[in-house]
Protein backbone atom coordinates (compact mmCIF):
# COMPACT_ATOMS: atom_id res chain seq x y z
CA UNK A 1 0.00 0.00 0.00
CA UNK A 2 1.39 3.36 -1.02
CA UNK A 3 1.98 5.67 1.91
CA UNK A 4 0.48 9.12 1.61
CA UNK A 5 2.93 12.02 1.86
CA UNK A 6 2.75 13.90 5.16
CA UNK A 7 0.26 16.73 5.39
CA UNK A 8 2.11 20.04 5.77
CA UNK A 9 1.93 21.44 9.28
CA UNK A 10 1.19 24.89 7.88
CA UNK A 11 0.21 26.46 4.58
CA UNK A 12 2.22 29.52 3.56
CA UNK A 13 1.10 30.86 0.19
CA UNK A 14 3.42 33.11 -1.76
CA UNK A 15 0.71 35.77 -1.58
CA UNK A 16 -2.79 35.93 -0.12
CA UNK A 17 -4.62 39.20 -0.79
CA UNK A 18 -7.84 38.22 1.00
CA UNK A 19 -6.77 39.35 4.51
CA UNK A 20 -5.75 42.74 3.15
CA UNK A 21 -9.08 43.18 1.40
CA UNK A 22 -11.12 42.05 4.40
CA UNK A 23 -9.50 44.75 6.55
CA UNK A 24 -10.41 47.59 4.16
CA UNK A 25 -13.46 46.16 2.38
CA UNK A 26 -16.04 48.69 3.69
CA UNK A 27 -13.97 51.64 2.45
CA UNK A 28 -13.26 50.00 -0.90
CA UNK A 29 -16.90 49.12 -1.49
CA UNK A 30 -17.95 52.66 -0.59
CA UNK A 31 -15.65 54.32 -3.13
CA UNK A 32 -16.59 51.85 -5.85
CA UNK A 33 -20.26 52.57 -5.18
CA UNK A 34 -19.55 56.30 -5.34
CA UNK A 35 -17.91 55.96 -8.75
CA UNK A 36 -20.78 53.80 -9.97
CA UNK A 37 -23.27 56.38 -8.75
CA UNK A 38 -21.39 59.18 -10.50
CA UNK A 39 -21.12 57.21 -13.77
CA UNK A 40 -17.87 59.08 -14.43
CA UNK A 41 -15.49 56.28 -15.35
CA UNK A 42 -12.77 57.97 -17.43
CA UNK A 43 -10.23 60.51 -16.07
CA UNK A 44 -12.48 61.72 -13.30
CA UNK A 45 -11.81 63.22 -9.85
CA UNK A 46 -10.41 59.98 -8.38
CA UNK A 47 -7.75 59.92 -11.11
CA UNK A 48 -6.79 63.54 -10.50
CA UNK A 49 -6.59 62.93 -6.75
CA UNK A 50 -4.44 59.82 -7.19
CA UNK A 51 -2.08 61.61 -9.58
CA UNK A 52 -1.54 64.44 -7.12
CA UNK A 53 -1.11 62.12 -4.13
CA UNK A 54 1.35 59.75 -5.78
CA UNK A 55 3.36 62.67 -7.14
CA UNK A 56 3.62 64.23 -3.67
CA UNK A 57 4.37 60.86 -2.06
CA UNK A 58 7.16 60.32 -4.58
CA UNK A 59 8.64 63.83 -4.15
CA UNK A 60 7.64 64.80 -7.69
CA UNK A 61 5.72 67.72 -9.16
CA UNK A 62 3.39 65.80 -11.44
CA UNK A 63 1.79 62.40 -11.82
CA UNK A 64 0.12 60.93 -14.89
CA UNK A 65 -2.08 57.88 -14.33
CA UNK A 66 -1.94 55.14 -16.95
CA UNK A 67 -3.42 51.75 -17.71
CA UNK A 68 -0.54 49.56 -16.46
CA UNK A 69 3.07 49.59 -15.38
CA UNK A 70 4.01 48.39 -18.85
CA UNK A 71 2.18 51.33 -20.41
CA UNK A 72 3.92 53.66 -17.97
CA UNK A 73 7.27 52.56 -19.41
CA UNK A 74 6.00 52.76 -22.97
CA UNK A 75 4.52 56.21 -22.41
CA UNK A 76 7.78 57.44 -20.87
CA UNK A 77 9.79 56.24 -23.87
CA UNK A 78 7.34 57.80 -26.31
CA UNK A 79 7.32 61.10 -24.40
CA UNK A 80 11.11 61.28 -24.64
CA UNK A 81 10.95 60.74 -28.40
CA UNK A 82 12.65 57.35 -28.40
CA UNK A 83 12.00 55.22 -31.49
CA UNK A 84 13.56 53.49 -34.51
CA UNK A 85 17.30 54.01 -34.78
CA UNK A 86 17.61 54.70 -31.06
CA UNK A 87 18.73 52.48 -28.17
CA UNK A 88 18.23 52.37 -24.40
CA UNK A 89 20.60 50.89 -21.80
CA UNK A 90 18.95 48.65 -19.22
CA UNK A 91 19.25 45.43 -17.20
CA UNK A 92 18.76 41.92 -18.61
CA UNK A 93 17.59 40.69 -15.20
CA UNK A 94 14.12 42.14 -14.80
CA UNK A 95 10.49 41.65 -15.82
CA UNK A 96 10.00 41.41 -19.57
CA UNK A 97 8.24 44.77 -19.92
CA UNK A 98 11.44 46.69 -19.20
CA UNK A 99 13.08 45.68 -22.46
CA UNK A 100 9.83 44.77 -24.21
CA UNK A 101 8.62 48.36 -24.22
CA UNK A 102 11.95 49.56 -25.59
CA UNK A 103 11.59 47.13 -28.49
CA UNK A 104 7.95 48.13 -29.03
CA UNK A 105 8.99 51.70 -29.80
CA UNK A 106 11.32 50.37 -32.48
CA UNK A 107 14.39 51.11 -30.36
CA UNK A 108 17.07 48.60 -29.35
CA UNK A 109 17.62 47.35 -25.79
CA UNK A 110 21.29 47.52 -24.78
CA UNK A 111 21.99 45.30 -21.79
CA UNK A 112 24.49 45.78 -18.96
CA UNK A 113 25.01 43.33 -16.13
CA UNK A 114 23.79 43.59 -12.52
CA UNK A 115 25.34 43.82 -9.07
CA UNK A 116 25.40 40.37 -7.42
CA UNK A 117 24.25 41.60 -4.00
CA UNK A 118 21.22 43.75 -4.92
CA UNK A 119 20.42 42.41 -8.43
CA UNK A 120 20.22 46.01 -9.62
CA UNK A 121 21.97 47.51 -12.64
CA UNK A 122 25.74 47.87 -12.16
CA UNK A 123 27.00 51.42 -12.65
CA UNK A 124 30.47 50.02 -13.33
CA UNK A 125 29.09 47.78 -16.07
CA UNK A 126 27.31 50.78 -17.62
CA UNK A 127 30.50 52.85 -17.50
CA UNK A 128 32.52 50.09 -19.16
CA UNK A 129 29.84 49.67 -21.81
CA UNK A 130 29.82 53.38 -22.63
CA UNK A 131 33.61 53.55 -22.77
CA UNK A 132 34.20 50.35 -24.71
CA UNK A 133 31.19 49.98 -27.01
CA UNK A 134 30.00 53.51 -27.74
CA UNK A 135 31.47 56.58 -29.45
CA UNK A 136 30.58 60.12 -30.40
CA UNK A 137 29.55 60.68 -34.01
CA UNK A 138 28.45 64.14 -35.09
CA UNK A 139 27.26 65.08 -31.61
CA UNK A 140 25.35 61.81 -31.06
CA UNK A 141 26.37 58.94 -28.80
CA UNK A 142 26.38 55.83 -31.00
CA UNK A 143 26.52 52.15 -30.16
CA UNK A 144 29.22 50.91 -32.50
CA UNK A 145 27.92 47.40 -33.15
CA UNK A 146 24.35 48.38 -34.04
CA UNK A 147 24.84 51.95 -35.20
CA UNK A 148 21.93 53.09 -33.02
CA UNK A 149 21.84 56.40 -31.16
CA UNK A 150 22.05 55.77 -27.41
CA UNK A 151 19.29 57.99 -26.03
CA UNK A 152 18.40 56.84 -22.52
CA UNK A 153 19.24 54.81 -19.45
CA UNK A 154 16.54 52.71 -17.77
CA UNK A 155 17.63 51.38 -14.35
CA UNK A 156 15.27 49.04 -12.50
CA UNK A 157 14.63 49.29 -8.75
CA UNK A 158 14.31 45.55 -8.36
CA UNK A 159 12.46 43.70 -5.59
CA UNK A 160 11.72 46.92 -3.64
CA UNK A 161 15.21 48.42 -3.26
CA UNK A 162 16.30 51.58 -5.04
CA UNK A 163 19.15 51.14 -7.47
CA UNK A 164 21.92 53.55 -6.36
CA UNK A 165 21.24 56.44 -8.71
CA UNK A 166 24.07 58.91 -8.14
CA UNK A 167 26.70 57.11 -10.26
CA UNK A 168 24.12 56.33 -12.95
CA UNK A 169 22.90 59.92 -13.07
CA UNK A 170 26.51 61.11 -13.37
CA UNK A 171 27.05 58.78 -16.33
CA UNK A 172 23.81 59.98 -17.90
CA UNK A 173 24.87 63.62 -17.58
CA UNK A 174 28.31 62.88 -19.06
CA UNK A 175 26.76 61.04 -21.99
CA UNK A 176 23.70 63.22 -22.59
CA UNK A 177 21.23 60.45 -21.76
CA UNK A 178 17.68 60.77 -20.47
CA UNK A 179 16.82 58.60 -17.45
CA UNK A 180 13.66 56.54 -16.99
CA UNK A 181 13.33 54.82 -13.60
CA UNK A 182 11.53 51.49 -13.74
CA UNK A 183 10.12 51.69 -10.21
CA UNK A 184 7.36 49.14 -10.79
CA UNK A 185 8.32 47.22 -7.64
CA UNK A 186 9.55 50.11 -5.52
CA UNK A 187 6.93 52.71 -4.65
CA UNK A 188 7.93 54.15 -1.26
CA UNK A 189 11.50 52.84 -1.41
CA UNK A 190 14.22 55.40 -0.68
CA UNK A 191 17.97 55.71 -1.09
CA UNK A 192 20.45 56.82 1.57
CA UNK A 193 19.73 60.45 0.71
CA UNK A 194 15.99 59.90 1.39
CA UNK A 195 15.16 60.28 -2.31
CA UNK A 196 12.02 58.37 -3.23
CA UNK A 197 12.08 55.85 -6.05
CA UNK A 198 11.04 57.59 -9.26
CA UNK A 199 12.05 61.09 -8.19
CA UNK A 200 15.56 61.37 -9.63
CA UNK A 201 15.23 60.51 -13.31
CA UNK A 202 13.36 62.37 -16.03
CA UNK A 203 10.39 60.03 -15.53
CA UNK A 204 9.61 57.42 -12.86
CA UNK A 205 7.27 54.55 -13.72
CA UNK A 206 5.10 52.62 -11.25
CA UNK A 207 2.98 49.49 -11.58
CA UNK A 208 -0.12 48.89 -9.49
CA UNK A 209 -0.54 45.26 -10.55
CA UNK A 210 -2.47 43.50 -7.75
CA UNK A 211 0.61 41.72 -6.37
CA UNK A 212 2.53 44.96 -5.77
CA UNK A 213 2.82 46.65 -2.35
CA UNK A 214 0.26 49.12 -3.67
CA UNK A 215 -1.97 46.98 -5.85
CA UNK A 216 -5.11 47.83 -7.78
CA UNK A 217 -8.03 45.50 -8.56
CA UNK A 218 -6.56 44.92 -12.00
CA UNK A 219 -3.97 46.60 -14.20
CA UNK A 220 -2.97 50.20 -13.47
CA UNK A 221 0.18 52.32 -13.42
CA UNK A 222 1.47 55.86 -13.13
CA UNK A 223 4.32 58.07 -14.36
CA UNK A 224 5.87 60.78 -12.18
CA UNK A 225 8.12 63.64 -13.22
CA UNK A 226 9.53 66.97 -12.07
CA UNK A 227 9.03 68.44 -15.56
CA UNK A 228 5.67 70.16 -16.08
CA UNK A 229 6.00 70.22 -19.87
CA UNK A 230 6.86 66.52 -19.95
CA UNK A 231 3.85 65.72 -17.78
CA UNK A 232 1.55 67.66 -20.10
CA UNK A 233 3.02 65.84 -23.09
CA UNK A 234 2.34 62.47 -21.43
CA UNK A 235 -1.23 63.52 -20.63
CA UNK A 236 -1.84 64.16 -24.33
CA UNK A 237 -0.05 60.99 -25.46
CA UNK A 238 -2.22 58.81 -23.20
CA UNK A 239 -5.37 59.93 -25.10
CA UNK A 240 -4.12 59.08 -28.59
CA UNK A 241 -2.11 62.31 -28.86
CA UNK A 242 -5.28 64.35 -29.22
CA UNK A 243 -5.45 67.96 -27.98
CA UNK A 244 -7.94 69.45 -28.36
CA UNK A 245 -10.17 66.44 -28.81
CA UNK A 246 -10.06 65.00 -32.34
CA UNK A 247 -7.00 67.12 -33.22
CA UNK A 248 -3.80 65.06 -33.35
CA UNK A 249 -0.41 66.70 -33.71
CA UNK A 250 1.28 63.37 -32.95
CA UNK A 251 0.38 59.70 -32.45
CA UNK A 252 -0.20 58.49 -28.91
CA UNK A 253 -2.12 55.59 -27.46
CA UNK A 254 -4.99 54.66 -25.15
CA UNK A 255 -3.10 54.60 -21.85
CA UNK A 256 -5.73 56.02 -19.48
CA UNK A 257 -6.01 54.74 -15.93
CA UNK A 258 -9.50 53.60 -14.99
CA UNK A 259 -11.46 55.73 -12.52
CA UNK A 260 -12.48 52.68 -10.50
CA UNK A 261 -8.86 51.59 -10.15
CA UNK A 262 -7.87 55.08 -9.06
CA UNK A 263 -10.61 55.06 -6.41
CA UNK A 264 -9.38 51.75 -4.98
CA UNK A 265 -5.77 52.95 -5.02
CA UNK A 266 -6.71 56.15 -3.18
CA UNK A 267 -8.04 54.00 -0.35
CA UNK A 268 -5.05 51.67 -0.34
CA UNK A 269 -2.51 54.48 -0.41
CA UNK A 270 -3.53 55.36 3.17
CA UNK A 271 -2.21 51.95 4.28
CA UNK A 272 0.87 51.65 2.07
CA UNK A 273 3.52 52.72 4.54
CA UNK A 274 2.16 50.39 7.22
CA UNK A 275 2.07 47.46 4.79
CA UNK A 276 5.64 48.18 3.71
CA UNK A 277 6.71 48.46 7.37
CA UNK A 278 5.22 45.06 8.11
CA UNK A 279 6.99 43.56 5.08
CA UNK A 280 10.27 44.93 6.46
CA UNK A 281 9.45 43.42 9.87
CA UNK A 282 8.85 40.06 8.20
CA UNK A 283 12.19 40.40 6.42
CA UNK A 284 13.90 40.99 9.77
CA UNK A 285 12.26 37.85 11.18
CA UNK A 286 13.51 35.88 8.19
CA UNK A 287 17.00 37.38 8.50
CA UNK A 288 17.26 36.43 12.17
CA UNK A 289 15.88 32.93 11.62
CA UNK A 290 18.26 32.26 8.73
CA UNK A 291 21.17 33.58 10.80
CA UNK A 292 20.31 31.12 13.57
CA UNK A 293 20.01 28.32 11.03
CA UNK A 294 23.55 29.07 9.78
CA UNK A 295 22.82 27.85 6.25
CA UNK A 296 25.36 30.07 4.51
CA UNK A 297 26.65 29.67 1.85
CA UNK A 298 23.79 27.31 0.92
CA UNK A 299 21.32 30.16 1.40
CA UNK A 300 22.18 33.84 0.98
CA UNK A 301 19.55 36.27 2.23
CA UNK A 302 18.82 39.64 0.58
CA UNK A 303 20.64 42.75 1.75
CA UNK A 304 19.41 46.25 2.37
CA UNK A 305 22.06 48.78 1.40
CA UNK A 306 23.19 50.99 4.31
CA UNK A 307 20.80 53.88 4.81
CA UNK A 308 18.40 52.63 2.10
CA UNK A 309 14.72 52.00 2.82
CA UNK A 310 13.84 48.61 1.31
CA UNK A 311 10.10 47.93 0.90
CA UNK A 312 10.49 44.18 0.17
CA UNK A 313 8.12 43.81 -2.73
CA UNK A 314 9.84 40.43 -2.79
CA UNK A 315 12.17 38.63 -0.38
CA UNK A 316 14.60 36.87 -2.70
CA UNK A 317 17.24 34.43 -1.54
CA UNK A 318 20.07 32.76 -3.42
CA UNK A 319 19.90 29.00 -2.87
CA UNK A 320 22.00 26.02 -3.82
CA UNK A 321 19.98 23.31 -5.58
CA UNK A 322 17.31 25.97 -6.04
CA UNK A 323 14.91 23.93 -8.15
CA UNK A 324 15.05 20.95 -5.77
CA UNK A 325 14.49 23.29 -2.84
CA UNK A 326 11.45 24.77 -4.55
CA UNK A 327 9.94 21.30 -5.03
CA UNK A 328 10.60 20.51 -1.37
CA UNK A 329 8.92 23.73 -0.24
CA UNK A 330 5.90 23.06 -2.44
CA UNK A 331 5.51 19.68 -0.77
CA UNK A 332 5.75 21.44 2.60
CA UNK A 333 2.92 23.82 1.65
CA UNK A 334 5.17 26.84 1.04
CA UNK A 335 4.58 28.95 -2.04
CA UNK A 336 7.57 30.36 -3.92
CA UNK A 337 8.35 31.99 -7.24
CA UNK A 338 11.37 32.34 -9.50
CA UNK A 339 11.94 35.92 -10.65
CA UNK A 340 13.32 35.50 -13.34
CA UNK A 341 14.32 32.08 -14.74
CA UNK A 342 15.54 33.31 -18.13
CA UNK A 343 17.39 36.63 -18.38
CA UNK A 344 16.16 38.86 -21.17
CA UNK A 345 19.24 38.56 -23.40
CA UNK A 346 18.55 34.81 -23.68
CA UNK A 347 14.84 35.15 -24.47
CA UNK A 348 13.93 33.86 -27.93
CA UNK A 349 12.31 37.11 -29.00
CA UNK A 350 15.59 38.96 -28.40
CA UNK A 351 17.74 36.53 -30.39
CA UNK A 352 18.19 39.27 -33.02
CA UNK A 353 20.35 41.17 -30.50
CA UNK A 354 23.00 38.49 -30.97
CA UNK A 355 23.70 37.59 -27.34
CA UNK A 356 24.85 34.23 -26.06
CA UNK A 357 25.08 32.47 -22.72
CA UNK A 358 27.92 33.94 -20.70
CA UNK A 359 27.48 37.51 -21.95
CA UNK A 360 26.02 38.70 -18.63
CA UNK A 361 27.22 36.21 -16.02
CA UNK A 362 25.74 37.83 -12.92
CA UNK A 363 22.29 38.02 -14.49
CA UNK A 364 22.56 34.40 -15.57
CA UNK A 365 23.73 33.29 -12.13
CA UNK A 366 20.84 35.14 -10.49
CA UNK A 367 18.41 33.40 -12.86
CA UNK A 368 19.81 30.02 -11.76
CA UNK A 369 19.99 30.67 -8.01
CA UNK A 370 17.25 33.04 -6.85
CA UNK A 371 13.99 32.13 -5.17
CA UNK A 372 11.30 34.44 -3.78
CA UNK A 373 9.76 33.50 -0.43
CA UNK A 374 6.42 34.68 1.01
CA UNK A 375 6.76 38.19 2.51
CA UNK A 376 3.29 39.77 2.42
CA UNK A 377 2.25 41.84 5.48
CA UNK A 378 -0.34 39.50 6.97
CA UNK A 379 2.02 36.55 7.46
CA UNK A 380 2.40 35.39 11.05
CA UNK A 381 5.78 34.82 12.74
CA UNK A 382 4.86 31.14 12.97
CA UNK A 383 4.47 30.96 9.19
CA UNK A 384 7.78 32.75 8.62
CA UNK A 385 9.61 30.42 10.98
CA UNK A 386 7.97 27.44 9.31
CA UNK A 387 9.38 28.55 5.95
CA UNK A 388 12.90 28.69 7.39
CA UNK A 389 12.45 25.36 9.20
CA UNK A 390 11.33 23.80 5.93
CA UNK A 391 14.46 25.10 4.20
CA UNK A 392 16.61 23.81 7.07
CA UNK A 393 14.99 20.40 6.70
CA UNK A 394 15.83 20.33 2.99
CA UNK A 395 19.52 20.99 3.50
CA UNK A 396 19.62 18.57 6.45
CA UNK A 397 18.20 15.88 4.18
CA UNK A 398 15.12 15.33 6.32
CA UNK A 399 11.45 15.36 5.39
CA UNK A 400 9.43 18.51 5.29
CA UNK A 401 7.89 19.53 8.63
CA UNK A 402 4.45 18.02 8.84
CA UNK A 403 2.11 15.64 10.61
CA UNK A 404 1.40 12.01 9.63
RAHU-V378288 format. One record per residue. N is the residue number from 0. RES is the residue in three letters. SS is DSSP state (~ for helix, > for strand, _ for the rest). OMEGA is omega as a letter, one per 20 degrees, with the letter a starting at -180 (none if undefined). D_CENTER is the distance of its C-alpha to the mean C-alpha in Angstrom with 1 decimal. Layout:
BEGIN
n: {N/N}
res: {RES/RES}
ss: {SS/SS}
omega: {OMEGA/OMEGA}
d_center: {D_CENTER/D_CENTER}
END
This chain:
BEGIN
n: {0/1/2/3/4/5/6/7/8/9/10/11/12/13/14/15/16/17/18/19/20/21/22/23/24/25/26/27/28/29/30/31/32/33/34/35/36/37/38/39/40/41/42/43/44/45/46/47/48/49/50/51/52/53/54/55/56/57/58/59/60/61/62/63/64/65/66/67/68/69/70/71/72/73/74/75/76/77/78/79/80/81/82/83/84/85/86/87/88/89/90/91/92/93/94/95/96/97/98/99/100/101/102/103/104/105/106/107/108/109/110/111/112/113/114/115/116/117/118/119/120/121/122/123/124/125/126/127/128/129/130/131/132/133/134/135/136/137/138/139/140/141/142/143/144/145/146/147/148/149/150/151/152/153/154/155/156/157/158/159/160/161/162/163/164/165/166/167/168/169/170/171/172/173/174/175/176/177/178/179/180/181/182/183/184/185/186/187/188/189/190/191/192/193/194/195/196/197/198/199/200/201/202/203/204/205/206/207/208/209/210/211/212/213/214/215/216/217/218/219/220/221/222/223/224/225/226/227/228/229/230/231/232/233/234/235/236/237/238/239/240/241/242/243/244/245/246/247/248/249/250/251/252/253/254/255/256/257/258/259/260/261/262/263/264/265/266/267/268/269/270/271/272/273/274/275/276/277/278/279/280/281/282/283/284/285/286/287/288/289/290/291/292/293/294/295/296/297/298/299/300/301/302/303/304/305/306/307/308/309/310/311/312/313/314/315/316/317/318/319/320/321/322/323/324/325/326/327/328/329/330/331/332/333/334/335/336/337/338/339/340/341/342/343/344/345/346/347/348/349/350/351/352/353/354/355/356/357/358/359/360/361/362/363/364/365/366/367/368/369/370/371/372/373/374/375/376/377/378/379/380/381/382/383/384/385/386/387/388/389/390/391/392/393/394/395/396/397/398/399/400/401/402/403}
res: {UNK/UNK/UNK/UNK/UNK/UNK/UNK/UNK/UNK/UNK/UNK/UNK/UNK/UNK/UNK/UNK/UNK/UNK/UNK/UNK/UNK/UNK/UNK/UNK/UNK/UNK/UNK/UNK/UNK/UNK/UNK/UNK/UNK/UNK/UNK/UNK/UNK/UNK/UNK/UNK/UNK/UNK/UNK/UNK/UNK/UNK/UNK/UNK/UNK/UNK/UNK/UNK/UNK/UNK/UNK/UNK/UNK/UNK/UNK/UNK/UNK/UNK/UNK/UNK/UNK/UNK/UNK/UNK/UNK/UNK/UNK/UNK/UNK/UNK/UNK/UNK/UNK/UNK/UNK/UNK/UNK/UNK/UNK/UNK/UNK/UNK/UNK/UNK/UNK/UNK/UNK/UNK/UNK/UNK/UNK/UNK/UNK/UNK/UNK/UNK/UNK/UNK/UNK/UNK/UNK/UNK/UNK/UNK/UNK/UNK/UNK/UNK/UNK/UNK/UNK/UNK/UNK/UNK/UNK/UNK/UNK/UNK/UNK/UNK/UNK/UNK/UNK/UNK/UNK/UNK/UNK/UNK/UNK/UNK/UNK/UNK/UNK/UNK/UNK/UNK/UNK/UNK/UNK/UNK/UNK/UNK/UNK/UNK/UNK/UNK/UNK/UNK/UNK/UNK/UNK/UNK/UNK/UNK/UNK/UNK/UNK/UNK/UNK/UNK/UNK/UNK/UNK/UNK/UNK/UNK/UNK/UNK/UNK/UNK/UNK/UNK/UNK/UNK/UNK/UNK/UNK/UNK/UNK/UNK/UNK/UNK/UNK/UNK/UNK/UNK/UNK/UNK/UNK/UNK/UNK/UNK/UNK/UNK/UNK/UNK/UNK/UNK/UNK/UNK/UNK/UNK/UNK/UNK/UNK/UNK/UNK/UNK/UNK/UNK/UNK/UNK/UNK/UNK/UNK/UNK/UNK/UNK/UNK/UNK/UNK/UNK/UNK/UNK/UNK/UNK/UNK/UNK/UNK/UNK/UNK/UNK/UNK/UNK/UNK/UNK/UNK/UNK/UNK/UNK/UNK/UNK/UNK/UNK/UNK/UNK/UNK/UNK/UNK/UNK/UNK/UNK/UNK/UNK/UNK/UNK/UNK/UNK/UNK/UNK/UNK/UNK/UNK/UNK/UNK/UNK/UNK/UNK/UNK/UNK/UNK/UNK/UNK/UNK/UNK/UNK/UNK/UNK/UNK/UNK/UNK/UNK/UNK/UNK/UNK/UNK/UNK/UNK/UNK/UNK/UNK/UNK/UNK/UNK/UNK/UNK/UNK/UNK/UNK/UNK/UNK/UNK/UNK/UNK/UNK/UNK/UNK/UNK/UNK/UNK/UNK/UNK/UNK/UNK/UNK/UNK/UNK/UNK/UNK/UNK/UNK/UNK/UNK/UNK/UNK/UNK/UNK/UNK/UNK/UNK/UNK/UNK/UNK/UNK/UNK/UNK/UNK/UNK/UNK/UNK/UNK/UNK/UNK/UNK/UNK/UNK/UNK/UNK/UNK/UNK/UNK/UNK/UNK/UNK/UNK/UNK/UNK/UNK/UNK/UNK/UNK/UNK/UNK/UNK/UNK/UNK/UNK/UNK/UNK/UNK/UNK/UNK/UNK/UNK/UNK/UNK/UNK/UNK/UNK/UNK/UNK/UNK/UNK/UNK/UNK/UNK/UNK/UNK/UNK/UNK/UNK/UNK/UNK/UNK/UNK/UNK/UNK/UNK/UNK/UNK}
ss: {_/_/_/_/_/_/>/>/_/_/_/>/_/_/_/_/_/~/~/~/~/~/~/~/~/~/~/~/~/~/~/~/~/~/~/~/~/~/_/_/_/>/_/_/~/~/~/~/~/~/~/~/~/~/~/~/~/_/_/_/_/>/>/>/>/>/_/_/~/~/~/~/~/~/~/~/~/~/~/_/_/_/_/_/_/>/>/>/>/>/>/_/_/_/_/_/~/~/~/~/~/~/~/~/_/_/_/>/>/>/>/>/_/>/_/_/_/_/_/_/>/_/~/~/~/~/~/~/~/~/~/~/~/>/>/>/>/_/_/>/>/>/>/_/_/_/_/_/>/>/>/>/>/>/_/>/_/~/~/~/_/_/_/_/_/~/~/~/~/~/~/~/~/~/~/_/_/>/>/>/>/>/_/_/_/_/_/_/_/>/_/_/_/_/_/>/_/_/_/_/_/_/>/>/>/>/>/_/_/_/_/_/_/_/_/_/_/_/_/_/>/>/>/>/>/_/_/~/~/~/~/~/~/~/~/~/~/_/>/_/_/>/_/_/_/_/_/>/_/_/_/_/_/>/_/>/_/>/~/~/~/~/~/~/~/~/~/~/~/_/_/~/~/~/~/~/~/~/~/~/~/~/~/~/~/~/~/~/~/~/~/~/~/_/_/_/_/_/>/>/_/_/_/_/_/_/_/_/>/_/_/_/_/_/>/>/>/>/>/_/_/~/~/~/~/~/~/~/~/~/~/_/_/>/_/>/>/_/_/_/_/_/_/~/~/~/_/~/~/~/~/~/~/_/_/_/_/_/_/_/~/~/~/~/~/~/~/~/~/>/>/>/>/_/_/_/_/_/_/_/~/~/~/~/~/~/~/~/~/~/~/~/~/~/~/~/_/_/_/_/_/>/>/_}
omega: {a/a/r/r/a/r/r/r/r/r/r/a/r/r/r/a/a/r/r/a/a/a/a/a/a/r/a/a/a/a/r/r/r/r/r/r/a/a/r/a/a/r/r/a/r/r/a/r/a/a/a/a/r/r/r/r/a/r/a/a/a/r/r/a/a/a/r/r/r/r/r/r/a/r/r/r/r/a/r/r/a/a/a/a/r/r/a/r/r/a/r/a/a/r/a/a/a/r/a/r/r/a/a/r/a/r/a/r/r/a/r/a/a/r/a/a/a/a/r/a/a/r/r/r/r/r/r/r/a/a/a/a/a/r/r/r/r/r/r/r/a/r/a/a/a/a/a/r/a/a/a/r/a/r/r/r/a/r/r/r/a/r/r/a/a/r/r/r/r/r/r/r/a/a/a/a/r/a/r/r/r/a/a/a/a/a/a/r/a/r/a/r/r/r/a/r/r/a/a/r/r/r/r/a/a/r/r/r/a/a/a/r/r/a/r/r/a/r/r/r/a/r/r/r/r/a/a/a/r/r/r/r/r/r/r/r/a/r/r/a/a/r/i/a/a/r/a/r/r/a/r/r/r/a/a/r/a/a/r/r/r/r/r/a/r/r/a/a/r/a/a/a/r/r/r/r/a/r/r/r/r/r/r/r/r/a/a/a/r/r/r/a/r/a/r/j/r/r/r/a/a/r/r/a/a/r/a/r/a/a/r/r/r/r/a/r/r/a/r/a/a/a/r/r/a/r/r/a/r/r/r/r/a/r/r/r/r/r/j/a/r/r/a/a/r/r/a/a/r/r/a/r/r/a/r/r/a/a/a/a/a/r/a/r/r/r/a/a/a/r/r/r/r/a/a/a/a/r/r/r/r/r/a/r/r/r/a/r/r/r/r/a/r/a/r/r/a/a/r/r/a/r/a/none}
d_center: {48.3/44.6/43.0/40.0/36.9/36.4/34.6/31.6/32.4/29.2/26.4/22.8/20.4/16.8/16.1/18.9/18.3/22.1/23.0/20.5/22.1/25.6/25.3/24.6/26.1/29.1/27.2/24.8/27.9/29.7/27.3/27.0/30.8/31.1/29.1/31.2/34.3/33.4/32.7/30.5/27.4/26.1/25.0/27.0/27.2/24.2/22.0/23.7/23.4/19.7/19.2/21.5/20.0/16.4/17.8/20.0/17.5/15.3/18.6/18.8/21.8/20.5/17.9/18.0/16.9/15.9/15.9/12.2/8.9/10.4/13.5/12.1/11.4/14.7/16.5/15.5/16.9/19.9/20.6/20.9/23.3/21.5/23.2/25.7/26.9/23.9/21.1/17.8/16.7/13.3/12.1/13.3/11.0/7.7/7.3/10.5/9.9/9.2/12.8/14.1/14.2/15.9/18.4/19.0/20.3/22.7/21.3/20.7/17.6/18.8/17.1/17.4/16.9/14.8/16.1/17.2/16.7/13.2/11.8/10.8/12.8/16.5/18.5/21.6/20.5/19.9/23.2/25.0/23.7/24.9/28.2/29.0/27.7/28.0/31.0/32.3/34.3/36.0/33.6/30.5/28.2/28.5/26.9/30.2/29.5/28.2/29.9/26.9/26.4/23.3/22.0/18.5/15.9/12.2/10.5/6.8/6.2/5.3/6.1/7.0/9.3/10.1/11.2/15.0/15.7/19.4/20.4/18.0/19.4/22.8/22.5/21.3/24.4/26.7/25.6/25.4/21.8/19.6/16.1/13.0/10.0/6.7/5.5/3.6/3.0/6.1/8.9/12.0/11.2/14.1/15.7/19.3/20.7/19.1/17.1/14.2/10.8/11.5/15.2/16.3/15.7/17.6/14.8/11.5/9.3/7.8/7.4/10.0/10.0/12.5/10.6/8.3/10.3/11.6/12.2/14.8/17.6/16.2/14.0/13.4/11.5/12.8/13.5/15.1/17.7/20.8/22.8/24.9/26.1/22.6/21.6/24.9/24.3/21.0/22.8/25.4/23.2/21.5/25.1/26.2/27.2/30.1/31.8/34.2/33.7/35.0/35.2/32.6/32.7/29.6/27.5/24.3/22.8/22.4/19.0/20.3/18.5/20.9/23.1/22.9/19.1/19.5/22.2/20.3/17.4/20.2/21.5/18.4/17.5/20.8/19.5/15.9/17.2/19.3/16.8/14.6/17.9/18.8/15.7/16.7/20.3/19.4/17.8/21.1/23.2/21.5/22.0/25.7/26.4/25.1/27.2/30.2/29.7/29.9/28.1/27.1/26.8/26.2/23.1/21.0/18.9/15.8/16.8/16.0/17.3/20.6/20.3/16.5/15.2/12.6/11.3/10.6/8.0/9.4/12.7/13.1/16.6/18.5/21.5/24.7/25.7/22.1/23.1/26.3/24.6/22.3/25.5/27.2/24.6/24.7/28.5/28.2/26.2/22.8/19.7/17.2/14.6/14.1/10.6/11.8/15.7/16.3/14.9/14.8/18.1/19.9/18.9/22.1/21.1/20.5/23.9/25.4/23.6/26.0/23.9/25.1/24.3/24.6/23.2/20.1/21.2/18.5/15.8/18.5/19.4/15.9/15.9/19.3/18.9/15.7/15.7/13.6/16.1/16.4/15.3/15.5/17.8/20.9/21.5/24.9/25.9/28.1/25.2/23.2/26.5/27.2/24.0/25.1/28.7/27.7/26.1/29.2/31.4/29.8/30.5/33.9/34.7/35.5/34.7/31.8/32.7/34.4/37.7/40.4}
END
